Amino acid sequence: MRQIPVDTSAAREVLSIDIADTPSVRVAALVEPSADLLDRAHVGWEHFLSTQEESSDD
């Protein structure tokens, strides 16, 4: 997992809070959507696109 550093120097000036000089780390989610969820999303997206194409004919 890749860590993303966060610069806290601006927050220290704005909030006037004593923050350690070590950057914060954000955690990325490790859970991925299931194949079923992706299939349903794809079907929904195709349905959405077809309704947009029909409405542009008006």
C-alpha positions, 0 to 999 in steps of 0.5 A: 500500500502506498502512503500519501504524505499530507503537508500540515504547515498551512493548517498550523498557521490557520488553526494555531494548533501545535502539530507535529512536523511529521506528515499525516498519512491517509489510508487507501481502502483495500476492499474492491466492488464485487463483480455483481456490483460492477455488472449492475452498475454497467447495466444502469450506466447503459440504461442512463446513456440510452435515456440521454440519447432518446431525450436529445432527439426531441 
